[in-house]
Amino acid sequence: MYFVSHDSIEIPIGPTRKSVNTNYYPWIPVVFVSQAILCMVPHYFWETLNYKTGIFIRQLSAALALTDEKARKVMKEKGSTIRSKIGAAKILLETLKYNSNRMDRIFGLLPPRSYLSILYIFYKLLNLVNIIGQLLFLNRFLNTRYTFWGAEILWDLYHKIGWKSSGHFPRVIYCDFPRREDSTGHFFESTAQCLIAFNFFNEVLFIGIWFLFCALIIINAISIFKLLLFVFRKESRIEFIEDLLKGTNIDRFHPNFNYFVHNILGKDGCLTLRLLSSNSIPFTISQFTHELFKQYKNFFPDKCFVANV
C-alpha cells in the first residue's frame, strides 16, 4: 500500500514506492493494544517491587481513609485494612526501625533504608523513558517527514494542507495485489485504488495521542525534578514535614524535629508521607505525622531528647 499525490501524473515504480508506503494501516489496532500494555508496565513494576522493605503504601493509605467504603476502594478488596492512625503509625515506625538496623542489601545493591526512594525515582524515570520511546516509535511507525509530527500535522490542517498533498493519513491509496490471467494462468501484479476512510479517525486519535504524550513528558519531567529535590535535599524534607505539622506545637525549632525527620523517618519515611498526602486530605496526614512524632520515642527511646510533644 502506498500513497500517490493527486498532483502526480504517474505511479512510482520499484524502490521509490517505499518512500510513500502506508503499510502501517493494518497494524494500527495492534499498536493501540501494545501502547496500552506498555503504559501499564511501570505501574506493575512499582506494584511488584515496592513492598520489599515492608512499607505497604496502599495499606497505610487505606488506614487513613475516612470511611470503610473508601478503605475498601483503596485496597481494591485485596486484603484487610488497619483502620487506625495509631496502629498505622506503629507499623510504619516498626518497619522504619527494622530497616535502619538491616545490614543486607536488597537485590545485593540497594540499602533497605532508602530502597523505596530509589525505586520510586526509577519508576518515574521508567514512565518518562516509556513515553518518549512511544513518541519516537509513532513518528517512525507512521512514516511521516516531520520531527514534531503531531503539531506539524495539526499546523497543516490549520493552513488547509490536506492529506491529498501531504500524504499523511491518506483516505485514498494504491494497493498492489497478484492477479491471474485467465487465458494463460500466469500471475501478474495489478494496481488498484483503495479507500481507507477510517484514516480520518486515525488522524484525530494519533494527533490527540501525540499531544497527550507531550503533556505527560512535561509533567513527568517536572515531577522527577521535584522528586529529586525532595529525596536528596534535606531542606525540602524539613519544609514538607514542618508543613504537615502546622497547627501543632512542633516545628523545626523543636529539639527533636531534625532528628525525627532525618534519622527516624529518613528518605523512605518522608517519601511515604508524601505519597500518602497525595491520596488523603491534608488534615488526616497532619494527624498521622503528629502521631508518628508522638510514638517514635517508644521505638527509639535512646534517640529522644524531649519527651513532651
VOPAGU-2260 file (C-alpha; in pm, 1 decimal, decimal comma):
REM VOPAGU-2260
SITE   aa  ch    i         X         Y         Z
SITE  MET   A    0       0,0       0,0       0,0
SITE  TYR   A    1     131,9     343,3     -88,1
SITE  PHE   A    2      13,5     698,1    -136,5
SITE  VAL   A    3      37,0     896,1    -459,3
SITE  SER   A    4     -23,7    1269,8    -453,2
SITE  HIS   A    5    -310,3    1396,7    -664,7
SITE  ASP   A    6     -58,3    1625,6    -831,0
SITE  SER   A    7     149,3    1330,3    -956,5
SITE  ILE   A    8      97,0    1223,9   -1314,2
SITE  GLU   A    9     239,0     870,7   -1273,0
SITE  ILE   A   10     257,2     593,9   -1016,8
SITE  PRO   A   11     601,6     545,4    -856,3
SITE  ILE   A   12     787,8     236,5    -970,0
SITE  GLY   A   13    1010,0      -5,7    -779,0
SITE  PRO   A   14    1206,5     116,6    -474,2
SITE  THR   A   15    1058,3     468,3    -494,1
SITE  ARG   A   16     732,6     331,0    -358,0
SITE  LYS   A   17     892,6     271,9     -16,6
SITE  SER   A   18     909,0     646,2      48,9
SITE  VAL   A   19     531,5     677,4      18,0
SITE  ASN   A   20     415,9     346,5     170,1
SITE  THR   A   21     126,0     331,3     415,4
SITE  ASN   A   22     179,8     -22,3     538,1
SITE  TYR   A   23     117,4      89,0     897,0
SITE  TYR   A   24    -259,0      93,3     840,6
SITE  PRO   A   25    -339,7    -277,3     913,4
SITE  TRP   A   26    -122,4    -265,8    1227,8
SITE  ILE   A   27    -297,0      25,4    1398,9
SITE  PRO   A   28    -513,7    -191,7    1633,0
SITE  VAL   A   29    -202,9    -388,4    1735,9
SITE  VAL   A   30     -16,9     -63,7    1806,7
SITE  PHE   A   31    -301,4      67,8    2023,8
SITE  VAL   A   32    -306,0    -251,5    2231,2
SITE  SER   A   33      74,6    -252,1    2259,7
SITE  GLN   A   34      73,9     109,5    2373,4
SITE  ALA   A   35    -185,3      33,6    2641,2
SITE  ILE   A   36      25,6    -257,5    2769,4
SITE  LEU   A   37     345,6     -52,5    2769,3
SITE  CYS   A   38     175,3     226,5    2964,3
SITE  MET   A   39      85,4     -25,4    3236,2
SITE  VAL   A   40     435,0    -176,6    3264,4
SITE  PRO   A   41     580,1      91,1    3500,4
SITE  HIS   A   42     273,2      63,5    3726,3
SITE  TYR   A   43     308,1    -313,0    3762,6
SITE  PHE   A   44     683,3    -271,5    3812,3
SITE  TRP   A   45     612,2     -43,5    4109,5
SITE  GLU   A   46     331,8    -265,3    4246,1
SITE  THR   A   47     553,7    -572,3    4226,7
SITE  LEU   A   48     865,1    -433,7    4397,6
SITE  ASN   A   49     764,8    -153,5    4636,6
SITE  TYR   A   50     688,7    -390,0    4927,0
SITE  LYS   A   51    1048,3    -515,1    4965,6
SITE  THR   A   52    1110,0    -301,2    5276,2
SITE  GLY   A   53     772,8    -378,9    5433,0
SITE  ILE   A   54     627,3     -30,8    5372,3
SITE  PHE   A   55     286,1    -100,1    5221,0
SITE  ILE   A   56     167,9     231,7    5078,2
SITE  ARG   A   57    -175,6     100,4    4982,1
SITE  GLN   A   58    -243,8     -41,6    5329,3
SITE  LEU   A   59    -132,0     278,2    5500,8
SITE  SER   A   60    -349,3     485,0    5265,5
SITE  ALA   A   61    -647,6     262,8    5348,8
SITE  ALA   A   62    -579,0     310,9    5720,6
SITE  LEU   A   63    -606,4     687,1    5675,7
SITE  ALA   A   64    -929,0     667,8    5472,7
SITE  LEU   A   65   -1224,9     845,2    5630,5
SITE  THR   A   66   -1472,9     561,9    5571,9
SITE  ASP   A   67   -1465,6     183,6    5541,5
SITE  GLU   A   68   -1602,5     209,5    5188,8
SITE  LYS   A   69   -1315,1     436,6    5087,8
SITE  ALA   A   70   -1067,4     198,5    5250,4
SITE  ARG   A   71   -1207,1     -95,9    5053,4
SITE  LYS   A   72   -1173,3     103,2    4730,4
SITE  VAL   A   73    -810,5     183,3    4812,4
SITE  MET   A   74    -733,0    -180,5    4887,2
SITE  LYS   A   75    -935,6    -296,6    4582,4
SITE  GLU   A   76   -1069,6    -576,9    4801,4
SITE  LYS   A   77    -716,3    -720,0    4826,0
SITE  GLY   A   78    -680,2    -780,4    5197,8
SITE  SER   A   79    -768,1    -627,7    5530,3
SITE  THR   A   80    -704,6    -272,1    5641,6
SITE  ILE   A   81    -559,4    -135,0    5963,4
SITE  ARG   A   82    -830,9     132,5    6001,6
SITE  SER   A   83    -643,8     314,2    6280,6
SITE  LYS   A   84    -397,6     603,6    6261,9
SITE  ILE   A   85    -234,3     484,4    6583,6
SITE  GLY   A   86    -194,3     131,1    6450,0
SITE  ALA   A   87     -68,8     256,0    6114,2
SITE  ALA   A   88     187,0     483,3    6284,8
SITE  LYS   A   89     307,0     193,8    6498,5
SITE  ILE   A   90     351,4     -35,8    6198,6
SITE  LEU   A   91     535,9     229,9    5996,7
SITE  LEU   A   92     772,8     311,0    6284,8
SITE  GLU   A   93     841,8     -57,6    6349,4
SITE  THR   A   94     922,1    -102,9    5980,0
SITE  LEU   A   95    1149,9     202,8    5969,8
SITE  LYS   A   96    1332,7      82,8    6280,3
SITE  TYR   A   97    1378,0    -265,9    6136,5
SITE  ASN   A   98    1509,4    -126,8    5806,5
SITE  SER   A   99    1753,2     105,6    5986,5
SITE  ASN   A  100    1906,6    -197,8    6159,0
SITE  ARG   A  101    1929,9    -416,5    5849,0
SITE  MET   A  102    2281,5    -483,2    5723,2
SITE  ASP   A  103    2186,4    -655,7    5397,0
SITE  ARG   A  104    2126,6    -504,0    5054,8
SITE  ILE   A  105    1809,3    -553,3    4851,9
SITE  PHE   A  106    1898,4    -722,4    4523,4
SITE  GLY   A  107    2254,5    -709,0    4660,2
SITE  LEU   A  108    2270,2    -340,5    4572,4
SITE  LEU   A  109    2011,9    -110,2    4734,5
SITE  PRO   A  110    2016,3     -19,8    5108,8
SITE  PRO   A  111    1681,5    -102,4    5279,3
SITE  ARG   A  112    1656,6     240,3    5443,0
SITE  SER   A  113    1645,3     425,8    5110,5
SITE  TYR   A  114    1522,1     145,4    4881,9
SITE  LEU   A  115    1171,2     287,8    4843,0
SITE  SER   A  116    1302,8     629,8    4738,3
SITE  ILE   A  117    1544,2     486,1    4480,9
SITE  LEU   A  118    1275,9     253,9    4343,2
SITE  TYR   A  119    1024,6     538,8    4311,4
SITE  ILE   A  120    1277,5     754,1    4126,5
SITE  PHE   A  121    1345,0     464,2    3889,9
SITE  TYR   A  122     969,8     413,0    3846,1
SITE  LYS   A  123     923,0     777,6    3747,0
SITE  LEU   A  124    1219,1     759,1    3507,3
SITE  LEU   A  125    1074,5     442,1    3356,7
SITE  ASN   A  126     749,4     628,6    3291,6
SITE  LEU   A  127     938,7     908,5    3118,4
SITE  VAL   A  128    1151,1     676,1    2904,4
SITE  ASN   A  129     842,9     472,7    2815,3
SITE  ILE   A  130     651,5     776,6    2689,2
SITE  ILE   A  131     947,3     922,6    2497,3
SITE  GLY   A  132    1012,0     582,4    2337,5
SITE  GLN   A  133     647,9     550,6    2230,2
SITE  LEU   A  134     651,0     901,5    2085,3
SITE  LEU   A  135     962,1     827,9    1877,7
SITE  PHE   A  136     817,7     494,9    1768,5
SITE  LEU   A  137     495,0     655,9    1648,9
SITE  ASN   A  138     687,2     903,1    1436,5
SITE  ARG   A  139     870,9     618,9    1265,1
SITE  PHE   A  140     568,7     389,7    1251,4
SITE  LEU   A  141     351,6     649,0    1075,5
SITE  ASN   A  142     628,4     720,9     823,0
SITE  THR   A  143     598,7    1099,9     844,4
SITE  ARG   A  144     856,2    1355,4     730,6
SITE  TYR   A  145     802,9    1571,5    1036,6
SITE  THR   A  146    1004,0    1576,3    1358,0
SITE  PHE   A  147     720,0    1716,5    1568,2
SITE  TRP   A  148     463,0    1542,4    1356,4
SITE  GLY   A  149     155,3    1586,1    1578,3
SITE  ALA   A  150     194,9    1963,4    1595,7
SITE  GLU   A  151     303,9    1991,9    1232,4
SITE  ILE   A  152      15,7    1782,3    1100,2
SITE  LEU   A  153    -222,6    1998,4    1303,1
SITE  TRP   A  154     -47,5    2302,7    1158,0
SITE  ASP   A  155    -105,2    2162,5     807,4
SITE  LEU   A  156    -472,7    2116,6     881,5
SITE  TYR   A  157    -495,3    2472,7    1012,2
SITE  HIS   A  158    -343,0    2601,0     686,1
SITE  LYS   A  159    -570,7    2375,1     481,3
SITE  ILE   A  160    -288,3    2149,1     364,6
SITE  GLY   A  161    -481,2    1824,4     345,4
SITE  TRP   A  162    -384,7    1463,5     302,4
SITE  LYS   A  163    -411,8    1492,5     -76,5
SITE  SER   A  164     -92,2    1699,0     -75,3
SITE  SER   A  165      90,5    1588,6     237,3
SITE  GLY   A  166      14,7    1216,7     221,7
SITE  HIS   A  167     -35,2    1198,2     598,8
SITE  PHE   A  168    -327,9     973,3     692,5
SITE  PRO   A  169    -449,7     949,4     332,2
SITE  ARG   A  170    -808,6     841,7     262,4
SITE  VAL   A  171    -728,5     700,7     -81,2
SITE  ILE   A  172    -419,3     491,1    -154,0
SITE  TYR   A  173    -294,2     245,6    -415,4
SITE  CYS   A  174    -267,3    -126,7    -346,9
SITE  ASP   A  175     -68,9    -386,8    -541,9
SITE  PHE   A  176    -203,9    -738,8    -544,7
SITE  PRO   A  177    -134,1   -1052,1    -753,4
SITE  ARG   A  178    -379,0   -1134,0   -1029,0
SITE  ARG   A  179    -404,1   -1432,8   -1258,6
SITE  GLU   A  180    -466,8   -1403,6   -1627,3
SITE  ASP   A  181    -749,4   -1645,8   -1702,3
SITE  SER   A  182    -637,4   -1724,0   -2056,2
SITE  THR   A  183    -276,3   -1814,8   -1969,3
SITE  GLY   A  184    -293,7   -1889,8   -1596,8
SITE  HIS   A  185       6,6   -1666,5   -1533,9
SITE  PHE   A  186      18,6   -1434,2   -1230,4
SITE  PHE   A  187      99,1   -1068,0   -1262,5
SITE  GLU   A  188      85,8    -761,7   -1034,1
SITE  SER   A  189    -217,5    -539,4   -1060,9
SITE  THR   A  190    -266,1    -194,1    -906,7
SITE  ALA   A  191    -595,7     -57,2    -779,6
SITE  GLN   A  192    -718,0     230,2    -568,7
SITE  CYS   A  193    -819,0     150,0    -209,2
SITE  LEU   A  194   -1041,4     357,4      15,5
SITE  ILE   A  195    -942,6     380,9     384,5
SITE  ALA   A  196   -1188,6     638,0     514,6
SITE  PHE   A  197   -1118,9     528,2     873,2
SITE  ASN   A  198    -788,6     713,4     847,4
SITE  PHE   A  199    -987,2    1025,8     932,2
SITE  PHE   A  200   -1038,1     885,7    1284,1
SITE  ASN   A  201    -679,7     759,5    1297,3
SITE  GLU   A  202    -559,3    1110,3    1223,2
SITE  VAL   A  203    -762,4    1258,8    1510,6
SITE  LEU   A  204    -660,8     980,5    1750,2
SITE  PHE   A  205    -288,7     995,6    1676,6
SITE  ILE   A  206    -275,5    1375,2    1695,9
SITE  GLY   A  207    -454,0    1352,3    2032,0
SITE  ILE   A  208    -211,5    1082,6    2149,8
SITE  TRP   A  209      85,2    1292,7    2038,1
SITE  PHE   A  210     -26,0    1594,5    2241,4
SITE  LEU   A  211    -115,6    1371,0    2535,9
SITE  PHE   A  212     231,7    1215,0    2533,8
SITE  CYS   A  213     397,3    1557,2    2504,6
SITE  ALA   A  214     197,2    1677,3    2806,5
SITE  LEU   A  215     290,5    1362,2    3000,2
SITE  ILE   A  216     658,9    1411,1    2916,8
SITE  ILE   A  217     649,8    1765,5    3054,5
SITE  ILE   A  218     453,0    1661,0    3364,7
SITE  ASN   A  219     682,8    1364,5    3434,0
SITE  ALA   A  220     997,9    1572,0    3381,7
SITE  ILE   A  221     875,7    1834,0    3630,3
SITE  SER   A  222     766,9    1561,6    3872,7
SITE  ILE   A  223    1107,7    1389,8    3855,3
SITE  PHE   A  224    1287,2    1719,3    3914,5
SITE  LYS   A  225    1074,7    1789,2    4222,6
SITE  LEU   A  226    1120,0    1432,0    4342,2
SITE  LEU   A  227    1498,6    1450,6    4316,0
SITE  LEU   A  228    1498,4    1776,0    4513,3
SITE  PHE   A  229    1277,5    1617,8    4777,4
SITE  VAL   A  230    1481,4    1300,0    4815,3
SITE  PHE   A  231    1833,2    1445,9    4801,4
SITE  ARG   A  232    1776,7    1790,7    4954,8
SITE  LYS   A  233    1737,0    1785,0    5332,8
SITE  GLU   A  234    1575,0    2127,2    5347,6
SITE  SER   A  235    1294,0    2008,5    5117,9
SITE  ARG   A  236    1208,7    1723,7    5353,7
SITE  ILE   A  237    1223,9    1955,0    5657,5
SITE  GLU   A  238     987,7    2204,1    5492,1
SITE  PHE   A  239     747,0    1924,9    5395,3
SITE  ILE   A  240     727,2    1770,5    5744,0
SITE  GLU   A  241     707,0    2114,4    5905,3
SITE  ASP   A  242     414,3    2197,3    5679,2
SITE  LEU   A  243     241,0    1872,1    5779,6
SITE  LEU   A  244     283,3    1958,0    6148,3
SITE  LYS   A  245     132,5    2304,5    6123,0
SITE  GLY   A  246    -127,8    2355,4    6393,2
SITE  THR   A  247      75,1    2159,4    6648,0
SITE  ASN   A  248     346,1    2281,9    6885,5
SITE  ILE   A  249     610,7    2111,1    6672,0
SITE  ASP   A  250     828,6    2292,4    6420,0
SITE  ARG   A  251    1190,7    2291,9    6304,1
SITE  PHE   A  252    1299,0    2461,9    6627,4
SITE  HIS   A  253    1179,0    2167,7    6837,2
SITE  PRO   A  254    1487,5    1985,3    6981,1
SITE  ASN   A  255    1379,4    1652,1    6831,2
SITE  PHE   A  256    1246,3    1776,1    6497,0
SITE  ASN   A  257    1555,4    1744,5    6275,5
SITE  TYR   A  258    1644,0    1407,2    6423,6
SITE  PHE   A  259    1289,3    1285,8    6367,2
SITE  VAL   A  260    1295,5    1393,9    6001,5
SITE  HIS   A  261    1643,8    1272,3    5903,6
SITE  ASN   A  262    1715,3     978,8    6133,6
SITE  ILE   A  263    1374,9     836,5    6221,4
SITE  LEU   A  264    1174,6     894,5    5903,8
SITE  GLY   A  265    1469,9     920,8    5666,9
SITE  LYS   A  266    1418,2     942,4    5292,8
SITE  ASP   A  267    1176,9     649,9    5274,6
SITE  GLY   A  268     960,9     769,3    5563,0
SITE  CYS   A  269     935,0    1121,8    5423,1
SITE  LEU   A  270     856,4     988,9    5076,1
SITE  THR   A  271     588,7     760,2    5224,4
SITE  LEU   A  272     419,7    1061,8    5383,7
SITE  ARG   A  273     449,6    1249,4    5055,6
SITE  LEU   A  274     280,1     967,3    4866,3
SITE  LEU   A  275      10,5     938,4    5132,1
SITE  SER   A  276     -51,9    1313,4    5121,4
SITE  SER   A  277    -133,7    1291,4    4751,1
SITE  ASN   A  278    -412,6    1041,7    4829,3
SITE  SER   A  279    -552,1    1180,4    5156,3
SITE  ILE   A  280    -680,7    1509,2    5287,8
SITE  PRO   A  281    -415,8    1735,5    5449,9
SITE  PHE   A  282    -574,2    1724,3    5797,7
SITE  THR   A  283    -558,2    1343,4    5807,1
SITE  ILE   A  284    -190,5    1335,8    5705,9
SITE  SER   A  285    -113,5    1608,6    5958,3
SITE  GLN   A  286    -271,2    1399,9    6235,4
SITE  PHE   A  287     -85,2    1090,3    6118,7
SITE  THR   A  288     250,2    1273,1    6113,0
SITE  HIS   A  289     184,2    1408,1    6461,3
SITE  GLU   A  290     105,1    1055,1    6577,4
SITE  LEU   A  291     435,0     935,2    6432,0
SITE  PHE   A  292     619,1    1207,6    6621,9
SITE  LYS   A  293     444,0    1118,0    6947,8
SITE  GLN   A  294     509,0     746,1    6912,7
SITE  TYR   A  295     865,2     741,3    6784,9
SITE  LYS   A  296    1010,3     779,8    7138,2
SITE  ASN   A  297     861,3     437,7    7219,9
SITE  PHE   A  298    1058,3     275,7    6936,1
SITE  PHE   A  299    1375,0     484,6    6961,3
SITE  PRO   A  300    1392,6     571,2    7335,6
SITE  ASP   A  301    1766,7     628,5    7325,2
SITE  LYS   A  302    1724,7     881,8    7043,2
SITE  CYS   A  303    1462,4    1106,0    7200,7
SITE  PHE   A  304    1579,0    1422,9    7368,4
SITE  VAL   A  305    1250,0    1582,0    7476,0
SITE  ALA   A  306     953,5    1369,5    7578,8
SITE  ASN   A  307     692,6    1644,1    7583,4
SITE  VAL   A  308     537,3    1670,5    7237,1
